[in-house]
């Protein structure tokens, strides 16, 4: 386990201390939880950004499905005449 020293400004330290007492957890535990959540959120944002880039590349390559075909397919859900999944055109 690595050791990192951080400086916490008073405007964060006081609420952190209060939360620590309220939850009966150490400040160290709370800081580590916050870092974990931040890293997970950043990872999700990175993944979403890559998905966006992939989608844009797909569009630029001409891989798309006409909106009318998608709407017709969606509107057929729950009916006896459900349409098959539309394909790239």
Buried (B, 14 or more C-beta within 10 A) or exposed (E): EEEEEEEEEEEEEEEBEEEBEEEEEEBEEBBEEEEEEEEEEEEEEEEEEEEEEEEEEEEEEEEEEEEEBEEEBEEEEEEEEEEEEBEEE
